[in-house]
Amino acid sequence: MLSSKEILQLVNNCLEQMPYDRQPRSLYEPIQYVLSMGGKRIRPVLMLLSYNLFREDPESILMQACALETYHNYTLLHDDLMDQADMRRGHETVHKKWDANKAILSGDSMLVLAYERMAQCRPEKLSQVLSIFTETALEIGEGQEYDMTFEQRTDVREEEYIEMIRLKTSVLLACATKIGAVLADASEEDAQLLYKFGEQMGLAFQLQDDYLDVYGDPAVFGKAIGGDITSNKKTYMLINACNRANDEQRKELMYWITATEFDRKEKIEAVTRIYNEIGINRLAQEKIEHYFAESRKYLAAVNVPEERKQELIAYTNEMMKREK
């Protein structure tokens, strides 16, 4: 079996060597630019590790793994345009480096390339793989729409938020693990167990991202903390703070949520203080632990020897910065 580091190297090499022979070059330059920015490559690595549970040749499905990474980066390209973000992974975003029209058109081409790369799987698996991939792509769009509509609402419920992050984030991890299993000729039961494993891992991963945006070390997190607070993003933490606050705390939260002008540092400190008073940090950690534990139950039920699961377990531990 290959290690996650060896698999990551395979993915990076494949993406670097991907040919772009079509014209006009100006359409494909932003695509190469986006895919050259790096990143953790979590989704293709999960696909290949899941495949490697059952078969010894994960390099044989590299094209499908790179298809998933191409798709993921397409969603980021369009997200950056919708959010009017200037930077991604320390580089200018496509709409900033070029323009909005280029971001739309190159992004659309990335989506088509993702399908073209995914379709290069074994013919007998094509229908099933494209069905999983297409359903996932539709769900991610639905999640993004929910996320945008939540920006205009002050009554978002916890269960609505969990469903939004399941659609927007976690189903792509689930898609990765399930397609890996399907391409490895795993049983239908094992493929579905791995889907649920990826889904629950995705929920834990996104909730941890929300948590780190408030409580993370900027040097480790890779960006300034407090972005979700300053933008009033309806996270698990803000939703529960509003629901659990006393009258005085709720009044102060509403003041900061509705303020159009504010000192960034002051707002972050004030909202974080309220989170601490209510115990939102502990609540979030418990929720993260819940979904992480659920993911482990599904992985434990997959019908392969335990020793074959160790690399996938180690990789997801590293994703969540855990010791075990």
Contacts in CASP RR format, 6 or more apart in sequence:
PFRMAT RR
TARGET T0000
AUTHOR 0000-0000-0000
METHOD contacts of the structure
MODEL  1
MLSSKEILQLVNNCLEQMPYDRQPRSLYEPIQYVLSMGGKRIRPVLMLLS
YNLFREDPESILMQACALETYHNYTLLHDDLMDQADMRRGHETVHKKWDA
NKAILSGDSMLVLAYERMAQCRPEKLSQVLSIFTETALEIGEGQEYDMTF
EQRTDVREEEYIEMIRLKTSVLLACATKIGAVLADASEEDAQLLYKFGEQ
MGLAFQLQDDYLDVYGDPAVFGKAIGGDITSNKKTYMLINACNRANDEQR
KELMYWITATEFDRKEKIEAVTRIYNEIGINRLAQEKIEHYFAESRKYLA
AVNVPEERKQELIAYTNEMMKREK
1 52 0 8 1.000
1 56 0 8 1.000
1 308 0 8 1.000
1 311 0 8 1.000
2 10 0 8 1.000
2 48 0 8 1.000
2 52 0 8 1.000
2 58 0 8 1.000
2 311 0 8 1.000
3 311 0 8 1.000
4 45 0 8 1.000
4 49 0 8 1.000
4 311 0 8 1.000
4 314 0 8 1.000
4 315 0 8 1.000
4 318 0 8 1.000
7 45 0 8 1.000
7 48 0 8 1.000
7 49 0 8 1.000
7 52 0 8 1.000
7 58 0 8 1.000
8 41 0 8 1.000
8 45 0 8 1.000
10 48 0 8 1.000
10 58 0 8 1.000
10 59 0 8 1.000
10 62 0 8 1.000
11 41 0 8 1.000
11 44 0 8 1.000
11 45 0 8 1.000
11 48 0 8 1.000
11 62 0 8 1.000
11 65 0 8 1.000
11 66 0 8 1.000
11 69 0 8 1.000
12 38 0 8 1.000
12 41 0 8 1.000
14 62 0 8 1.000
14 63 0 8 1.000
14 65 0 8 1.000
14 66 0 8 1.000
15 35 0 8 1.000
15 36 0 8 1.000
15 66 0 8 1.000
15 69 0 8 1.000
16 36 0 8 1.000
18 35 0 8 1.000
18 66 0 8 1.000
20 28 0 8 1.000
20 31 0 8 1.000
20 32 0 8 1.000
22 28 0 8 1.000
26 102 0 8 1.000
27 105 0 8 1.000
27 106 0 8 1.000
27 109 0 8 1.000
28 106 0 8 1.000
28 109 0 8 1.000
30 77 0 8 1.000
30 94 0 8 1.000
30 97 0 8 1.000
30 98 0 8 1.000
30 102 0 8 1.000
30 103 0 8 1.000
30 106 0 8 1.000
30 107 0 8 1.000
31 70 0 8 1.000
31 106 0 8 1.000
31 107 0 8 1.000
31 109 0 8 1.000
31 110 0 8 1.000
31 113 0 8 1.000
33 91 0 8 1.000
33 94 0 8 1.000
33 97 0 8 1.000
34 73 0 8 1.000
34 76 0 8 1.000
34 77 0 8 1.000
34 94 0 8 1.000
34 106 0 8 1.000
34 110 0 8 1.000
35 69 0 8 1.000
35 70 0 8 1.000
35 73 0 8 1.000
37 88 0 8 1.000
37 89 0 8 1.000
37 90 0 8 1.000
37 91 0 8 1.000
38 89 0 8 1.000
39 89 0 8 1.000
41 69 0 8 1.000
42 173 0 8 1.000
42 319 0 8 1.000
43 65 0 8 1.000
43 68 0 8 1.000
43 69 0 8 1.000
43 72 0 8 1.000
43 172 0 8 1.000
43 173 0 8 1.000
43 175 0 8 1.000
43 176 0 8 1.000
44 65 0 8 1.000
44 66 0 8 1.000
44 68 0 8 1.000
44 69 0 8 1.000
44 176 0 8 1.000
45 65 0 8 1.000
45 315 0 8 1.000
46 173 0 8 1.000
46 176 0 8 1.000
46 177 0 8 1.000
46 198 0 8 1.000
46 312 0 8 1.000
46 315 0 8 1.000
47 61 0 8 1.000
47 64 0 8 1.000
47 65 0 8 1.000
47 68 0 8 1.000
47 176 0 8 1.000
47 177 0 8 1.000
47 179 0 8 1.000
47 180 0 8 1.000
48 58 0 8 1.000
48 61 0 8 1.000
48 62 0 8 1.000
48 65 0 8 1.000
48 180 0 8 1.000
49 58 0 8 1.000
49 311 0 8 1.000
49 312 0 8 1.000
49 315 0 8 1.000
50 176 0 8 1.000
50 177 0 8 1.000
50 178 0 8 1.000
50 180 0 8 1.000
50 181 0 8 1.000
50 184 0 8 1.000
50 194 0 8 1.000
50 312 0 8 1.000
51 58 0 8 1.000
51 61 0 8 1.000
51 180 0 8 1.000
51 181 0 8 1.000
51 183 0 8 1.000
51 184 0 8 1.000
52 58 0 8 1.000
52 184 0 8 1.000
52 308 0 8 1.000
52 311 0 8 1.000
53 181 0 8 1.000
53 184 0 8 1.000
53 186 0 8 1.000
53 194 0 8 1.000
53 302 0 8 1.000
53 304 0 8 1.000
53 308 0 8 1.000
53 309 0 8 1.000
53 312 0 8 1.000
54 181 0 8 1.000
54 184 0 8 1.000
54 185 0 8 1.000
54 186 0 8 1.000
54 190 0 8 1.000
54 304 0 8 1.000
55 184 0 8 1.000
55 185 0 8 1.000
61 121 0 8 1.000
61 180 0 8 1.000
61 183 0 8 1.000
63 117 0 8 1.000
63 118 0 8 1.000
63 120 0 8 1.000
63 121 0 8 1.000
64 117 0 8 1.000
64 118 0 8 1.000
64 120 0 8 1.000
64 121 0 8 1.000
64 129 0 8 1.000
64 179 0 8 1.000
64 180 0 8 1.000
64 183 0 8 1.000
65 176 0 8 1.000
66 117 0 8 1.000
67 113 0 8 1.000
67 114 0 8 1.000
67 115 0 8 1.000
67 116 0 8 1.000
67 117 0 8 1.000
67 118 0 8 1.000
67 120 0 8 1.000
67 133 0 8 1.000
68 114 0 8 1.000
68 118 0 8 1.000
68 172 0 8 1.000
68 175 0 8 1.000
68 176 0 8 1.000
68 179 0 8 1.000
70 110 0 8 1.000
70 113 0 8 1.000
70 114 0 8 1.000
70 117 0 8 1.000
71 110 0 8 1.000
71 111 0 8 1.000
71 114 0 8 1.000
71 118 0 8 1.000
71 133 0 8 1.000
71 137 0 8 1.000
71 172 0 8 1.000
72 172 0 8 1.000
73 110 0 8 1.000
74 107 0 8 1.000
74 110 0 8 1.000
74 111 0 8 1.000
74 114 0 8 1.000
75 140 0 8 1.000
75 144 0 8 1.000
76 88 0 8 1.000
77 93 0 8 1.000
77 94 0 8 1.000
77 103 0 8 1.000
77 106 0 8 1.000
77 107 0 8 1.000
77 110 0 8 1.000
78 103 0 8 1.000
78 104 0 8 1.000
78 107 0 8 1.000
79 85 0 8 1.000
79 144 0 8 1.000
80 88 0 8 1.000
80 93 0 8 1.000
80 94 0 8 1.000
80 95 0 8 1.000
80 103 0 8 1.000
81 93 0 8 1.000
81 94 0 8 1.000
81 95 0 8 1.000
81 100 0 8 1.000
81 103 0 8 1.000
81 104 0 8 1.000
82 144 0 8 1.000
82 148 0 8 1.000
84 95 0 8 1.000
85 93 0 8 1.000
86 92 0 8 1.000
86 93 0 8 1.000
86 96 0 8 1.000
87 93 0 8 1.000
87 96 0 8 1.000
91 97 0 8 1.000
93 103 0 8 1.000
94 102 0 8 1.000
94 103 0 8 1.000
94 106 0 8 1.000
94 107 0 8 1.000
95 102 0 8 1.000
95 103 0 8 1.000
98 106 0 8 1.000
111 137 0 8 1.000
115 130 0 8 1.000
115 133 0 8 1.000
118 129 0 8 1.000
118 130 0 8 1.000
118 133 0 8 1.000
119 126 0 8 1.000
119 130 0 8 1.000
121 129 0 8 1.000
121 183 0 8 1.000
122 183 0 8 1.000
125 182 0 8 1.000
125 183 0 8 1.000
128 182 0 8 1.000
129 179 0 8 1.000
129 182 0 8 1.000
129 183 0 8 1.000
132 175 0 8 1.000
132 178 0 8 1.000
132 179 0 8 1.000
132 182 0 8 1.000
133 175 0 8 1.000
133 179 0 8 1.000
136 171 0 8 1.000
136 172 0 8 1.000
136 174 0 8 1.000
136 175 0 8 1.000
139 167 0 8 1.000
139 171 0 8 1.000
140 167 0 8 1.000
140 168 0 8 1.000
140 171 0 8 1.000
140 172 0 8 1.000
141 167 0 8 1.000
141 168 0 8 1.000
142 167 0 8 1.000
143 164 0 8 1.000
143 167 0 8 1.000
143 168 0 8 1.000
144 168 0 8 1.000
146 160 0 8 1.000
146 163 0 8 1.000
146 164 0 8 1.000
146 167 0 8 1.000
146 168 0 8 1.000
147 164 0 8 1.000
147 168 0 8 1.000
150 156 0 8 1.000
150 160 0 8 1.000
150 161 0 8 1.000
150 164 0 8 1.000
150 234 0 8 1.000
151 232 0 8 1.000
151 233 0 8 1.000
151 234 0 8 1.000
153 234 0 8 1.000
154 242 0 8 1.000
154 257 0 8 1.000
156 234 0 8 1.000
156 239 0 8 1.000
157 239 0 8 1.000
158 236 0 8 1.000
158 239 0 8 1.000
158 240 0 8 1.000
158 243 0 8 1.000
161 234 0 8 1.000
161 235 0 8 1.000
161 236 0 8 1.000
161 239 0 8 1.000
162 203 0 8 1.000
162 236 0 8 1.000
165 202 0 8 1.000
165 203 0 8 1.000
165 206 0 8 1.000
165 207 0 8 1.000
166 199 0 8 1.000
166 203 0 8 1.000
169 202 0 8 1.000
169 203 0 8 1.000
169 205 0 8 1.000
169 206 0 8 1.000
170 198 0 8 1.000
170 199 0 8 1.000
170 200 0 8 1.000
170 201 0 8 1.000
170 202 0 8 1.000
170 203 0 8 1.000
170 205 0 8 1.000
170 206 0 8 1.000
171 199 0 8 1.000
173 198 0 8 1.000
173 199 0 8 1.000
173 201 0 8 1.000
173 202 0 8 1.000
173 205 0 8 1.000
174 195 0 8 1.000
174 196 0 8 1.000
174 197 0 8 1.000
174 198 0 8 1.000
174 199 0 8 1.000
174 202 0 8 1.000
175 195 0 8 1.000
176 198 0 8 1.000
177 194 0 8 1.000
177 195 0 8 1.000
177 197 0 8 1.000
177 198 0 8 1.000
178 191 0 8 1.000
178 192 0 8 1.000
178 194 0 8 1.000
178 195 0 8 1.000
180 186 0 8 1.000
180 194 0 8 1.000
181 190 0 8 1.000
181 191 0 8 1.000
181 194 0 8 1.000
181 195 0 8 1.000
182 191 0 8 1.000
186 194 0 8 1.000
187 303 0 8 1.000
189 303 0 8 1.000
190 302 0 8 1.000
190 303 0 8 1.000
190 304 0 8 1.000
193 298 0 8 1.000
193 299 0 8 1.000
193 301 0 8 1.000
193 302 0 8 1.000
194 298 0 8 1.000
194 299 0 8 1.000
194 302 0 8 1.000
196 295 0 8 1.000
196 298 0 8 1.000
197 295 0 8 1.000
197 298 0 8 1.000
197 299 0 8 1.000
197 302 0 8 1.000
198 295 0 8 1.000
198 298 0 8 1.000
199 295 0 8 1.000
200 291 0 8 1.000
200 292 0 8 1.000
200 294 0 8 1.000
200 295 0 8 1.000
200 298 0 8 1.000
201 291 0 8 1.000
201 292 0 8 1.000
201 295 0 8 1.000
201 316 0 8 1.000
201 319 0 8 1.000
202 291 0 8 1.000
202 295 0 8 1.000
203 291 0 8 1.000
204 288 0 8 1.000
204 289 0 8 1.000
204 291 0 8 1.000
204 292 0 8 1.000
204 295 0 8 1.000
204 320 0 8 1.000
205 319 0 8 1.000
205 320 0 8 1.000
207 236 0 8 1.000
207 284 0 8 1.000
207 287 0 8 1.000
207 288 0 8 1.000
207 291 0 8 1.000
208 288 0 8 1.000
208 320 0 8 1.000
210 228 0 8 1.000
210 235 0 8 1.000
210 236 0 8 1.000
210 237 0 8 1.000
210 284 0 8 1.000
211 237 0 8 1.000
211 281 0 8 1.000
211 284 0 8 1.000
211 285 0 8 1.000
211 288 0 8 1.000
212 221 0 8 1.000
212 225 0 8 1.000
213 221 0 8 1.000
213 225 0 8 1.000
213 226 0 8 1.000
213 227 0 8 1.000
213 228 0 8 1.000
213 229 0 8 1.000
213 235 0 8 1.000
214 225 0 8 1.000
214 226 0 8 1.000
214 228 0 8 1.000
214 229 0 8 1.000
214 237 0 8 1.000
214 272 0 8 1.000
214 275 0 8 1.000
214 281 0 8 1.000
215 225 0 8 1.000
215 272 0 8 1.000
215 281 0 8 1.000
216 225 0 8 1.000
218 224 0 8 1.000
218 225 0 8 1.000
225 268 0 8 1.000
226 268 0 8 1.000
227 233 0 8 1.000
227 268 0 8 1.000
228 235 0 8 1.000
228 237 0 8 1.000
228 238 0 8 1.000
229 238 0 8 1.000
229 267 0 8 1.000
229 268 0 8 1.000
229 271 0 8 1.000
229 272 0 8 1.000
230 264 0 8 1.000
230 267 0 8 1.000
230 268 0 8 1.000
232 238 0 8 1.000
232 257 0 8 1.000
236 284 0 8 1.000
236 287 0 8 1.000
237 275 0 8 1.000
237 280 0 8 1.000
237 283 0 8 1.000
237 284 0 8 1.000
238 253 0 8 1.000
238 271 0 8 1.000
240 278 0 8 1.000
240 280 0 8 1.000
240 283 0 8 1.000
240 284 0 8 1.000
241 249 0 8 1.000
241 253 0 8 1.000
241 271 0 8 1.000
241 274 0 8 1.000
241 275 0 8 1.000
241 278 0 8 1.000
241 280 0 8 1.000
242 250 0 8 1.000
242 253 0 8 1.000
244 278 0 8 1.000
244 280 0 8 1.000
245 253 0 8 1.000
245 274 0 8 1.000
245 278 0 8 1.000
249 274 0 8 1.000
249 277 0 8 1.000
249 278 0 8 1.000
252 270 0 8 1.000
252 274 0 8 1.000
253 271 0 8 1.000
253 274 0 8 1.000
256 262 0 8 1.000
256 267 0 8 1.000
256 270 0 8 1.000
256 271 0 8 1.000
259 267 0 8 1.000
275 281 0 8 1.000
288 320 0 8 1.000
292 320 0 8 1.000
292 322 0 8 1.000
295 316 0 8 1.000
299 309 0 8 1.000
299 312 0 8 1.000
299 313 0 8 1.000
302 309 0 8 1.000
317 323 0 8 1.000
317 324 0 8 1.000
END
